[in-house]
Structure formats: structure tokens, C-alpha cells
């Protein structure tokens, strides 16, 4: 199996099959609007702007699983992201990322990389390769622009 077998819904409700990103690197990040790490949105947008022409997709997955820090509706999330961080990278509909109700993508991550790879908090990051393989997992406190993240992304884009 690969990440390309999964489908999310966009924050506007349309189908978002990950298979549309075959041949591209994808950074999947569970996000929240009321978290101490929320300013990472700025760096995620910076990554998107810098690398999208080379084939990187940043995919935000709003999630209310940790500290109820994403309580808003999809419309409220979009407004928050646009007004505060000028986000234009793709966002999914709000998802659960842990537990029995977790989106199938996150259940697959646990199968591929083990339970320890599951998010422990908001802004946990998964780097998916152009072939749909899980390449790397970055914890919440690892910022999107840190050298370890950027090097992994650039290696996939070269």
C-alpha cells in the first residue's frame, strides 16, 4: 500500500485523492488554530511557496484531537488561515488523526511505521515520497523550515 490509495475531502467538501499527487512529494501536517504551535502555519506557507514549483505539496489536515485546539467549523478554519497566515496550500476537512475514528491515512501510518509514528500533538508532519511511500516522520516541535525537514524535501525534489 501507499499513501496514494487514500482520499481526504477538501475543506470545501470535494474529493481529494492523494493519487493526484503521484510524482510529487507531499508534507501532510495535522493543524490546529488555537495551539502554541499554530505559528508553524507561516513556515508551512513559506515551504509551499518556495517548493511547490519543484513538486512539493503541503497538505494541512485540521484536527481537534489534541486539547480541543481546532473547535471551529471548516469555514471558520479557512477564514482563520487566510486572515492570519495567508494560507493557500490545500487543507482537508477536519479529521481525527488518532484513535478508532482516525482517518485511514493515519491508520496506514501506524501499520507502516508503528504506533510511535502517530501524532502526539498538533503539527506532526509526514513526508510522502513521489511514489506514495512514507519517507520521514517529524514531530510537532520540529519546525517546517528546520534543516532536517528541508534537506529531506530537497532530496525528494532533486
C-alpha positions as CSV (number, residue, x, y, z in Angstrom):
1,X,0.0,0.0,0.0
2,X,1.0,3.6,-0.5
3,X,-0.4,7.0,0.6
4,X,-1.8,7.3,-2.9
5,X,-4.5,4.8,-2.0
6,X,-6.1,7.2,0.4
7,X,-8.6,10.0,-0.1
8,X,-9.5,13.0,2.0
9,X,-12.2,15.6,1.5
10,X,-11.1,19.2,0.9
11,X,-12.1,21.7,3.4
12,X,-14.7,22.8,0.8
13,X,-16.0,19.2,0.6
14,X,-14.6,18.0,-2.7
15,X,-12.8,14.7,-3.1
16,X,-9.1,14.9,-2.5
17,X,-7.4,11.7,-3.6
18,X,-3.8,11.5,-2.7
19,X,-3.2,9.7,-6.0
20,X,-3.5,13.1,-7.7
21,X,-0.1,13.9,-6.2
22,X,1.8,10.9,-7.8
23,X,5.2,12.1,-8.8
24,X,5.2,14.8,-6.1
25,X,6.5,15.0,-2.5
26,X,3.7,15.7,0.0
27,X,4.1,17.0,3.5
28,X,1.0,16.0,5.5
29,X,0.5,18.1,8.7
30,X,-2.2,17.9,11.2
31,X,-3.0,21.5,12.1
32,X,-4.9,23.5,14.7
33,X,-5.8,27.2,15.0
34,X,-5.6,27.6,18.8
35,X,-2.3,25.9,19.6
36,X,1.0,27.2,20.8
37,X,2.5,25.8,17.6
38,X,-0.1,27.5,15.3
39,X,2.6,30.0,14.0
40,X,4.0,27.0,12.1
41,X,1.4,27.8,9.6
42,X,3.6,30.7,8.5
43,X,6.5,28.4,7.8
44,X,4.3,25.8,6.1
45,X,3.1,28.5,3.7
46,X,6.8,29.5,3.2
47,X,7.7,25.9,2.3
48,X,4.8,25.7,-0.1
49,X,5.7,29.0,-1.8
50,X,9.4,28.0,-2.1
51,X,9.0,24.4,-3.3
52,X,5.6,24.0,-5.0
53,X,7.0,24.7,-8.4
54,X,9.5,21.9,-7.9
55,X,6.8,19.4,-6.9
56,X,6.1,19.8,-3.2
57,X,2.6,19.8,-1.9
58,X,1.9,20.9,1.7
59,X,-1.4,19.4,2.9
60,X,-2.9,20.7,6.1
61,X,-5.2,18.4,8.0
62,X,-7.2,20.4,10.6
63,X,-7.6,18.3,13.7
64,X,-9.4,18.8,17.1
65,X,-7.8,15.7,18.8
66,X,-5.3,17.5,20.9
67,X,-6.5,19.9,23.6
68,X,-9.6,20.7,21.6
69,X,-7.5,23.3,19.8
70,X,-9.4,23.2,16.5
71,X,-13.0,23.7,17.6
72,X,-14.2,25.7,14.6
73,X,-16.1,24.8,11.5
74,X,-14.4,24.3,8.2
75,X,-15.5,27.9,7.2
76,X,-14.0,29.3,10.4
77,X,-10.8,27.4,9.9
78,X,-10.4,28.7,6.3
79,X,-11.1,32.2,7.4
80,X,-8.6,32.0,10.3
81,X,-5.9,30.6,8.0
82,X,-6.4,33.2,5.2
83,X,-6.7,36.2,7.6
84,X,-3.9,35.3,9.9
85,X,-1.4,33.4,7.7
86,X,-2.5,34.0,4.1
87,X,-2.6,30.2,3.6
88,X,-3.2,29.0,0.1
89,X,-1.9,25.4,0.3
90,X,-4.6,22.7,0.3
91,X,-6.5,22.0,3.5
92,X,-8.6,18.9,4.2
93,X,-11.9,18.8,6.0
94,X,-11.4,18.5,9.8
95,X,-10.2,14.9,10.6
96,X,-9.5,12.7,13.6
97,X,-5.9,11.5,13.4
98,X,-5.7,9.2,16.4
99,X,-7.9,6.5,17.9
100,X,-10.7,4.4,16.5
101,X,-12.1,7.3,14.4
102,X,-8.7,8.2,12.8
103,X,-8.7,8.8,9.1
104,X,-7.5,5.7,7.3
105,X,-4.3,7.5,6.2
106,X,-3.2,7.7,9.8
107,X,-4.1,4.0,10.4
108,X,-1.9,3.2,7.5
109,X,1.0,5.3,9.0
110,X,0.7,3.2,12.2
111,X,0.8,0.0,10.1
112,X,3.9,1.1,8.1
113,X,5.8,2.9,10.8
114,X,4.4,1.7,14.1
115,X,2.2,3.3,16.7
116,X,5.0,5.6,17.8
117,X,4.8,7.4,14.4
118,X,1.3,8.6,15.2
119,X,0.7,12.3,16.1
120,X,1.3,13.1,19.7
121,X,0.1,16.7,19.2
122,X,-0.8,19.3,16.6
123,X,1.6,20.0,13.7
124,X,3.0,16.4,13.4
125,X,4.5,16.0,9.9
126,X,4.7,13.1,7.4
127,X,6.8,13.4,4.3
128,X,5.4,11.2,1.5
129,X,7.6,10.5,-1.5
130,X,6.7,10.8,-5.1
131,X,5.9,7.1,-5.2
132,X,3.5,7.4,-2.2
133,X,5.9,5.8,0.3
134,X,6.2,7.2,3.8
135,X,9.7,8.7,3.8
136,X,10.0,10.5,7.1
137,X,8.1,11.5,10.2
138,X,8.8,14.8,12.0
139,X,7.4,15.6,15.5
140,X,5.3,18.6,16.3
141,X,8.2,20.6,17.7
142,X,10.3,20.2,14.5
143,X,9.6,23.3,12.5
144,X,8.8,23.1,8.8
145,X,11.8,25.2,7.9
146,X,14.3,23.3,10.1
147,X,17.3,21.9,8.2
148,X,16.4,18.3,8.8
149,X,13.0,18.8,7.1
150,X,14.3,21.0,4.2
151,X,17.1,18.5,3.4
152,X,14.6,15.6,3.2
153,X,12.3,17.6,1.0
154,X,15.1,18.8,-1.3
155,X,16.4,15.2,-1.6
156,X,13.0,14.1,-2.9
157,X,12.7,17.0,-5.4
158,X,16.2,16.6,-6.9
